């Protein structure tokens, strides 16, 4: 369409999906009932580390409705654990998560046995009666004990190191040798639980006659669960059909096939019946992989005028008991993004990931990006304090400039496009316009913090998409992306309506079924960047096919045809014209019964890098240690914004998650490796009362040159920038009353109160 006012892209449409969901008409995993299905319950380890002496299922097997009870001996030799897919230079050990514990357990919550019964209640009752005798072993809980202690978690190894990565830029020694000033700091982020509203679940059915598998999974896409099931059991991937229904949140925790999905498949094949497994909240806390748990020792080198010259960092990550396929992703991403939005010519980074007797780690919203942002923004803030410079001035002096893009960092990342300074200045302007730092009194201190964020988006660098023009006036689009709250049916429809010039109500977007073709999925802020671009390419291919048909009908060359408002005509003449639907009808009625459709994929040369500037204002109560967030501002640049309303919602939700990880969330284990924050009683997430701070968001537009659409990614930006901004605000407040060190999240009243006591002494 030529009239910009008639374009759908850029309009703040409410999500088309919401009406159905708000009416309770969404079809979630637990709504799925398959004829003859059985229910699976997992018996889990109650010890962080122990030998399994015996498993007595005699009493449980006699319970009503019990179909089978399986242990490791029932699955030996039928599977092969899936190794992590790692980036260049990453070294990993083959300490892989077993399908089910065999002889030893290494974290509380590890599967030990499964009970399959005719009802969920019967399975749960029987599982309570499975008696497991353990011989406790010494557990390894802290990364320090894992790295420096004598206790080895896994036999046949000489250390507890599971993963390493190192990177040093060319000429690093020369650059750092010219430094006049060094600033150092140690920073640490705790483990987090994704805690989606809907926990994990699956229904898996093996068909004996065809030797095929159908799996319904609460997942971020159908592709990874399908691929991992195929790899682990040696099944041809084309024999597996994966379906993702509505998903009640994921936040990174629903990628791939967890052990429970794999156990459900193995049980279905043994019993010849469909198996359903639905996780409860307690299981989600102790068995679903957790995020973060990483620290960094940072050393920033500067010249005499405050310009950054080099960055040295040693990262140490708590990976848990085993490596999952996705475990290396977050710490490696964090390591590779440590230079942030800054021009830092030299870098030397080392990453060490160690085993502990805790649940393995995996991606948590942001998957390494918030960690990197926190580490670099905290050391920049420390540098400003030691140099006596304004934190904004120091950042301005060192930000990458627009004319330097594409910019290759010292760690090998190539940033596609950016304009950082205006975003920072606008965030400062918004923050200063509403701050109340003059309200300090004897009982409280108020302060502000700022942070720059930049993150890679578009993991995998491709996505599939397809478009079919139906003769009946409908458009069917398919995507390899798979929404779990992002609003794809709305944003993709906006893109399609503009590209095809059709009514948006004529468009149906289909996702979440492996039968639609290959794809990658929804994670890493990639869906609009790659999924949206794939649909743009498919639309262009459909229009090219239609133009060939119309050219023959008009007795004109394709080069002389023009598309306007969904109609094609010869340039310079308004008649005759044909719509896409008319062409589809003629093609279908032709002798060859042709279809007007295209199935294609997008491809980009590397990641795109959305960026932003975040500011926070926080008040510390000096009597109680309570930190109250008053305001947060977010100025984000995600390239072309398809739907400003949904983009803003992504930022607000992501920001709240970042704020929550700064102020409240922490998965705590005691000294023996027992989880002590394994419910919402002890693991704090924000309610409406905690989320009552003021929030102001704005978008700027620096399109990526990698796609015609120009969109980057926005789904994780808030999580990345807010954590560091809040951290800088809280530490600035403590500095105002004499504290000279660093305090890491979460900023609980207890932690802040104890800090205040140390200051008072």
Protein Blocks (a to p, Z undefined) as FASTA:
>chain_A
ZZlklpmghpacddfklmmmmnopaccfklpccehiacddddddfbfbdcdfbdcfklmm
mpghiabdcdfklmgoiaccddddddehiacdfddcdfbdghiacbehiafbdcddfbfk
lmmmmmmmmccddddddddfbfklmmmmmbdfbghiabfbfbdcddddehklmmmmmpcb
dcddddddddddfkiabdcdddddddfklopacdddddfbfklmmmmmmmmnopafklpc
cdddddebjnopagcjdfklmmmmmmmmmnopacdddddfklmmmmpcceejiadddddd
ddfkopafbdcddddddebjbdcfklmmmmmmmmmmmnmmadcfbacddddddddddddd
dddehihmlmmmmmmmmmmmmmmmmnopafklmmmmmgccfklpccddfkopacfbdcfk
lmmmmmmmmmmmmgcklmgcfkbccddddddddddehehjiacddddddfkopacdddfb
dcehjommmmmmmmmmmmnopafklpccdehiaknopcfbjehhlmmmmmmmmmmmmmmm
mmmmmmmmmmmmnopafklpcceehiacdehiabdcddfklmmmmmmmmmnopadddddd
dddfbdcdddddddddddddfknopacdfbdcddddehjafblmlmmmmmmmmmmmmmmm
mmmgccdddfkopafblcfklmccddfklmmcccdddddddddfkbmnlpacfklmmmmm
mmmmmmmmmmmmmmmnopabdcdddddfklmmmmmmmmmZZ
